[in-house]
């Protein structure tokens, strides 16, 4: 079982509309929807809840609507002992909402309504929450707020992991560099890592010189690659029948951090992360099929 470690996850909590379409329409055309369901999500919340299910002691900083504490989502956070003391409650506003469209090739297009999350831009750094943490994970969210939090975390000599995700396009080159400078572990899928390299005009070695000692690149069914100290570690994916890929990346980050913060090697952390994410894709929704530590460890042991 994972030991308790304090991981503070910063960024979005959201309501996800998961939509299946046969194909993405061109402009001024429409396409039928094959399936649509509503689930709890948001990258920061996904990491916090999956991490908590795996045995991590997690905290969450998200900006949410005024009625959030009356929601079933909040009840689930409480049931998993996720520390929500630093939630930013915005009266009169709704919580962020994501519309995630997936086609038959498992490619995705997302639309995101920020709602209460617009409050990030004027919010103060949660200094006390950062002080109580051993590590800080920066997920999708306001670039300037994430940068301010990364500055505070680095000042306190904490491990900082950073996953801009689909909000990467919101970072201008300077802000992206500023956050990465304060980052210990940079997470991204193969598309995002390529865009970061292009934006900063560096290769992987040059990127590591800017800040992150560890770069974790996920490649879907092709597994993941970890770069550290001029070493490349390739991890095969645990391929399962994928019902919905949404949230697989967030669960991978939660699984990786849950092991790495407990002193496991990069290779073992990545294998465990692959196992965790393999559960998430088996059901629709980012948090529908969260495994326990034992579930993920057993599947990892069987596969590798």
N, C-alpha and C positions, 0 to 999 in steps of 0.2 A: 504494500500500500504506500502511496506517496505520502511523504511527511508534509506537515504544514509549512508553507513558505508564503510570504506576503507578496502577492503580485497585484499591482494597481493597474487596471485597464482604463484607458482614457479615450473617449470618442463616443460614437453613436450607439444608442439603443433605439430600436425602430420596430415598427410593425411592417412586416413583409407581405406583399402580395406576390405570390409565386405563380407565374403565368406560363403555360406551355402553348407554343404556337408551332405550326408546321414550318413556317418561314417568316423572316422579317420583311415587312412590306417596304416598297420604295415610297418615296415622298408622294403624297396625294393619293395613295392607294391604301387599302385595308387588307387585313388578313384575319381569318377566323381564330378564335381562342379554343384550344382543345381542352384546357383544364385551368382552373384558377382556385387557389386556396389562400387563406390568410394565416400567417405564422408569426411568432416572436422572433426578432432578429436584431440586426445592428452589429457591426463588426466588433466593437469594444465589448458589448454585452455578450456576444457569442463566446469570446475568449474568456470572459469572467465566469460565465455559467458552465461552459465545458470544463474549464480549469477546476472549478469548484466540484463538479461531478467526479473529476479524477482525483480529488483529494487536496488540491491546492487551496490555500487560504487566500481568497481574492477580494478585492475592493473595486468599485466602479465609479467613475466620474462620467456622467452623461447629462445632457440637458434634455429634460422631458416636460411634457405638458402638465398643467395644473391638476388634472385628475388622475395622474399616473399611479399614485399610491393607492387608488381604489381599484386598480386593474388586476386581472389575473396574472399578468406578466410580473408585476411587483410581488405578488404572493409567491410566485415560483422563485424569484430571487431570494426572498426571505427564507423559503423552505430549504434552499441550498446554502444558506448562511453567507451569501454574498453581502459584503459590507456596502450599504447604500447611503451611508451618512453624508457623503459628499455629492449626492445628486443635486443638480441645478434645476430647481422646480420653477417653471415659468407659467404663472397664472394667466388664464385667458388664451393660452396657445395650445395647440395639439402636439403630441409627440411626433418625432420624425417618422416618415412613411416611405417605404421603398417599393417600387414596382419593378420586379425582376422578370424579364422575358427570356425564356430559353427556347431555342429552336431544336429541330430534330438532330442537328449536329452537335448539340450541347454547347453551342456558342450562346453568349448572353449579351443582352442590352439592358441597362438599368436606368430608371428614372428615380430621382430621390427628392422628396419634399422635406426641407430642413425643419420647418416649423419651429419648435422650441430651440432647436440646435443653433439657430441664428444668435442666441444669447451667448454662445461661446466667445464671440468676437469681443464682447465687453466684460467678460467674466475674469475674476482674479484667479491667479494660479492657486490650486488647492495645496498650499504649502504643507499643511498638517497631514493630509492624506499621503503626500509624497514622502514626508518624514517617517511615516509609519510603515512604509514599504521597503522591501528588499530589492524590488525590480519594478520598472515602469514600462508598460506596453502602450505605445501610441498607435491607435488604429485610425480608421477614417474619421475625419472631423475637421475643425477649423485649422488651417495651416498655421496661423499666427499663435493661436492658443496652444497647439501642439509644440511649437517652437519654444514658447515661454515655459511650458512644462518640461521640455527637454533640457533647457538651461538650468532649471531648478534641480532636476534629477542629477544632472552632471555635477552641479555644485556640491550635492550631497554624496557624490561618488557612488551612485547607484547604477546597476545594469539597466540600460535603456534599449528596448527593442522597438522597431519602427516598421509599420506596414501601412503605407499610404493608400494601398489598394486602388479602388476605382476613383478615389478622390485625388489621385496623382496629378491630374490635369489642373487642379486648383493651385498647385504650388508653382510659383515662378522659380526660375533657376536659382536665384539668391536664397530664397526661403528654403528650397529643397536642400541646398548645400548646407545651410545653417543647421537644419534639423539633423541631417546625416552626420555632420561633424560631431554631434553630441551622442551619436548612436553606437551601441555596442554590437547589436545584432540587427541586420537589415533583412526583412522578409519581403518577398515579392514573387509573383508568378513570372514565367519566362517573358511574357509580354511587358510586364511592368519593369523588370530589371533591364530589359533592352531599352525602354524609354528613359529610364534613369541614366543609363550610360550615355545615351545620345544627348540628353539634356545637359549633362555635366561635361560632356566631351572627354570622357575617360574610358579606359578598359577596366576590367575587374580589379586588376592590381592597383590601378589609379584610384578606383572607388574606395578600396580598403585603406589607401593612404589618407583619404579625406577623413575617415572616421571609423566605420564599422570594422571590427576585427573579424567578424563572422558574417558572411552573406549566405542566406538560405533561399535558393530558387526552386520553386515548385513547378512541375511540368505535367500536371494532370496524370493521365494513365502512364506516362513515361517516367514517373517517379519524381525524385528531387535530387538536387545537387547542393552540396555545402562547400563553401570556399573559406579556408582559414590557413594562415601561415604557409602560403604557397602550396597548400594541399587541397585536392579536390576529392570529395567523397560522394560517390553515386549510390543512391538508395532506390531499389526497385519499389514500385507502388504495389500495394496489396489490392489487386483489382477485384472488385465485386460488381454485381449487377447494379448499375447506377440508375436510380429512380430520379434523382435530382442533385446536381453538383453544387447547388447553392449552400454556402457555409463550409464547404470542405476545406478551403484555405484557412478560415478562422480556426476551425477545429484542429488543423495541423499545427498552427502556431501555439494553441493552448497545450496540445500534447507535447510539442517540442519543449516549451518552457517548463512544463510540469516536471519533466525529467532533467533538463539541463540545470534548473535551479536546485535540484537535489543532487547535483554532482555527477550525473551521468555524462558519458562521452558524447561528442557530436553525433557519432554514428548511431549509438543506441538511442539518443534523443530523437533522431530523425526516423528511425525504425518504429519507435513508439508512436510518433506523430503520424506516420503513414497508417498505422493500425487504427488510431483514433478517427482519422478522416474517412477511413473505409466504412465505418459505421454510419457516419453522417449521410453519405451519398445513398444509402440503402432506403431512406425514407425521404419524403418531401419535408422541407423546412430545415432550418439551421440547427434547431435544438430538439427536434422530435425524437431522435434516436441517439442521444448522448450516451456513450458507454461509461461504465464504471472503470476504475483502474484495473480491476481483475479481468474484466471483459477484454479490454484493450491489450493488456499484457499477455493474456492467453492466446489471442489471435496473432499477436506479434511473434510469440514463441513458436507457434505452429508453422507460421509462414517462413520465417527466417532461420 
